[in-house]
Amino acid sequence: MNHLATYFKKMFLKSEDIFTEVQINKIMKSIKPKFPHECPKCNSKCINRNGKTKLKKQRYICKSCGKSFSETTGSPFMYSKKPLETWIKYIFCIKENLPLRDTSRLLGINLSTSFYWRHKILSVVGEELESPFLSNVIELHELKLKENFKGNHSKKLLPPLNERDSILILSSKDSFNNSFFKPSCKNVVTREILDDILAPIIKNGKILGTPRNPLYIRFAKDNNLQLSMYGSLSYLRDDVNLGNARKQSIDFKRFLYVYSGVASKYLSYYINLFILKSTDVKNLVKEIFNKLLFGVRQLKISSFNKIQFDGVLKAS
C-alpha cells in the first residue's frame, strides 16, 4: 500500500511541492557575480566588460588575446541555454530525491538533459569535502556492492549478477563521530589500498575495530593501533564493535534505494551527495549551487564514458 501511495503521489506531484518562487528568488538575490581576474585562455589580467548574453550573463573580453568569456566560463553552466533559475529548481529536485523522469516533467526539460544535469551537479558536490582525521577508537566496515551497469547499452551481454565484481567501500567512524566513506577498490581490500587511503587520515588512533581479515593485523601493528577484529577469538575486544560504521553503510544503501539502482561508475558522486546531506548544512540547495557557480567544472558530456567508480576519469 505504501508503494502504491508513493506512486500516485509522484503522478500528481507539482512544482510547489518541491520549491516556491520565493525560495528561488531568495537564492538568486544572494548570488554575487564573480568578477574574473584573468582571461581563462591566456591568463592576462587586461580584461574589460563586453555586454551581456541572451540570458543576461555579463560578458568580458580579453584585450591581450581577444577571447570573449563570461563569469560562468568553465562552470557547468558554460554551454547551458537554460536560465540559472532552472538549475536552482533542479537542485531542489535533487534535495528531494526525485527520479529523473519526475524532474524532467516538472521542469519541462528533456530526460537526457535531466540525466546529464544530475551527474554534472553531483560531480562538483564533492569539492572542498575534506576527509576528517580519525582518532581514538576507530570502527571500520567493508561495504560491498555488486557492479551495476545501469544505462550501459554498449555491452549486449552483461555478466550475470553472481559473476560481477564488487565495489568495496570503506566505511569508518571514530569515537568522536568523525566519518570516512569512500569507494576504494574492487572485490578485496589490499594493503596498498589501506596504506594509500586509510593510513593518512588516522591521527592519534588507539584502537582499530575491523571485520575479519588477517590483513588488518599487520596494518594495525605498523600504525601502532590495538586491534579488535570481529569474528576473531584472538583479537576480539568486548568494548569495541562495528555498529556505527556498519550503520553508516546501511544508511547509504537506503539512500541509494530511492534511485532504483545507480551505475557503479557514478558511485563516488552519490557518495559525495550522501556525505553532504549527512552534514549540518543550513541551506543545502544554496551550498550545492555555489559549488556549481564558483567551483571548477569537472565533468563534460564527452567525459561521461571515462568515469570510473572512484570518480577518476580514465586516461585517454
N, C-alpha and C positions, 0 to 999 in steps of 0.2 A: 504493500500500500504506500509506503514511503517513497519508493521509486516512482510509482505512478503519480503521486502528488508532485514530486520534483519535475517529472516530465511535463505535466500540464502547467506548472509554474513557469518553466522555461518557454513554453509555447506562447504564453501571454505576457512575457517579460517586456517591460517598457523602459525607455532610457532613464526616466525619472526614478526608477527603482535602483539604478546604479549610480547616477550622478545628477546634479542640478546645474543649471546655467550659472547660478550664484557661485557654486564651487569652482566652475571652470573660469569664470571671470576673476575670481579672487587669486587663482594661481597665475593667470595671465598678467594681472596687475603687479604681482610680486616679482615678475621677471625683469631683470635689469640687463639690457643688451650688453654683451661683452665686446667692447671695442678691441679689434685686433691690433696688436702692437707691431706685427710684422707680416710681410707677404708670405703666404703658405708655399709659394713656389721658389722664390729666391731669397727669402728671409730679410729682405730690405725693410727698413723702418720708414721709408718715404712713401706713405700712403695717404690718399685723400678719399673723402666721401664721393660716391658716384651714383646718386639717385637711389631708387628702390625697385624691388621686383614686383611682379603682379600680386604676390601675396604680402606686399608691403614690408618686405625684409630690406633692411639697409644694405646697400651695396658699396663696395670700396674698389679703388683702382690703385695699382702699384705704379709709381712714377718711374721706377727703375726698369721693370720688365714689361709693364703694360697689362699685366694679368688683372682681370676683374674677379672679385670674390665677395662673399658676404660673411656675416658672423656665424652662419650655420655651415660654412665650408669645412669639410672634414668631420661633420657630425652626421648621425643617421638621417637627419632632415635634409641633407645636402641636395638630393635629387627628388625630394618629395614634392608632389604637386598639391598635397593636402595642407590646409592651414594647421598651425600649431595646436589650435583648439581640438582638432580631431585626434591628434596624438595624445593629448591630455585625457580625452574621453576614453581612448584605447587603454591607457594605463589604469583608469578606474575599472575597466573590464578585467584587466589582469589581477587587480587587487581583489576582485570578487570571484576570481577563478572561473570566469565564463569560458565555455568552449569556443573554438574558432568560429563555428557557424553562427552561434548566437551573437558573437561580437560583430561579425561582418553584417549581419542583418540589422542590428541596432544602429550601426554607424554608417550603413549604406556603402560599404566598401567590398571589393572582390574577396572571395575566400582565400585565394592565393596571396593577395595583399595582406590579409589578416594573418596568415601563416608567417610571411616574411617579417612583418612588423613585430610580431611577438618575439621572434628569435633575435631580431636586431636589438630590441629593447632589453631582452634578457642577457645579451652578450655584453652589455655595458653595466648591468646591475652589479657585477662583481668588482667594479672599480673601487678602489680605496677600502675594500673589505679586508682588513688585515686579520691574520690568524693570531689570536691572543696566545700568550705563553701559558703552558700547562704546568702546574706545580702541585706540591704536596702529594695527595692521593690521586692518582690518575687512572681512570677506567677506560678500557679500550674494547670496542666491539667491532667485529668484521661483518659488514652487511654485504651480502652477495645478491646481485640482481642479474637474471639471465639477459643476455644481449637481446635488444629489441630493434627490429629493422622497420618499424612503422614508417610508412610513407616511402620506403625504398622499393621502387618498382623496376630498378635496373637489373636486379637478380631474379630470374624466373623461378629458380629452385632455391629456396632458403633452407638451411639445415633445420631438422626437427628441433623442438624446444630442448629436449634432453641431450642434444648433441652440440648445443650452442655454448660459447664461452660465457663466463660470468664476469660481470664488472664488480670489482671488490672496492667497497667504500670503507675507509677507516673512520669510525665514529668514536669520538673521545670526549669525556667530561672529567673535570677535576673537582676537588672538594670545594673550590670557590665558584663553581658553576661556570667556569670558562669552558668553551666548547670548541671542538675541531671536527670538521666533517668534510671529507674530500675523496673524490674518486681517485684511486691510487694505481691500480693495475688490473690485469685480467687473471681470473681463476685463483691463484695462490699468491699470498704476500711473500716477498723476498727480503733478505737482509738489506739489500741495496735500497729497496723502497723505504724501509724503516729508517735507514741512515739519512736518506735524502729528504724525506717528508716529515717523519715524526721526531727524530732526534733534535733538529734545530729549534723546535718550539717547546722543548722540555727545559724548564728553568726551576731550579730548587725542588726538583721532584724527589719524593721519598719512596713511595710505593707505586708499583705499576700492576694493575689488575688486567689480565688478558684472557682470551679464550685459550683452549688447549692447543699449543703449538710449540714444539721444542725450540723453535727459532727465537722465541721471546726470552729463553733462559740466558743465552749468551748476550742478547741485546740489553737485558736488564743489568747484567754484571758489568758490561762495558760502559754503561751510563750511570753506574753507582746507584741503582734502584733495587729496592727489595721487590720480590716478585710474588704475586698471588695469582696462580693460574687456575681458572675454573675447570673442574673435572680432573684435577691432578691431586693425588693424596700427598705428594711430597711438597708441593708448593702452595697448597690452598690455605688461605687465611680466613678466619671467621669474621674479621672486622672489615673485609673488603668484598664487594660484589660488583657486578657489571650492570646493575639496574638502571642507572641514569644514562649510561652510554647506549644500552640496549633500547631504552625508551626513546632516545633521540632517533635511532634507526627506525623504530616502529612509527614514530610521528612522521618521518619523511615518507615512508611507504603509504601512509594515509594521505599525505599531501599529494603524492603522485596519482592516487586513485581517482581524483576528480578529473584528471586529464585523460582518463581512459587509455593509459599507456603513453609512454614517451620514448622516442627513438634514443637509443643509448648514446649516440654522438652528441645529443643536446643535453645530456645528463648534468654536466657541470653547470650549465646555465640555470637549470631548475634548482639545483642545489644552492646557487647564489641567491635566488629569489626566496627559497626556504629559509636561509640564514637571515636575510634582510627582514623577512616577516617575523622572525623569532626575536629580533632585537626591538628595543623600545623606541621605535621611530615615531615621532609625533605626527608627521604628515607623510605617509608612505608614498602617495602619488607625487607630491612635490619633490620628494627626495629622489625618486626614480627619474622624474622629468629633468631635474637639474643635472643628473648624471648624463642624461642624453644630450642636453643642450650644451653643456660646458665640458663634457668629457671627450675622450678621443674615440673616433669612430673605429670600432673593432671588426665589424662584420659586413662584408659586401655580399651582394647576391651571388656574385661569381665565386665566392669562397664557401658557400654552403656545402658543396661536395667535398671540402677539405677538412671539415670539422671532425675532431676525434673526441672520445668520451671524456678526456681530461680538459677539453676546451682549447687545446693547442691545435693550430692548423697544420695540416700535413705540408711538408716542403714540396714545392712544385718540381 
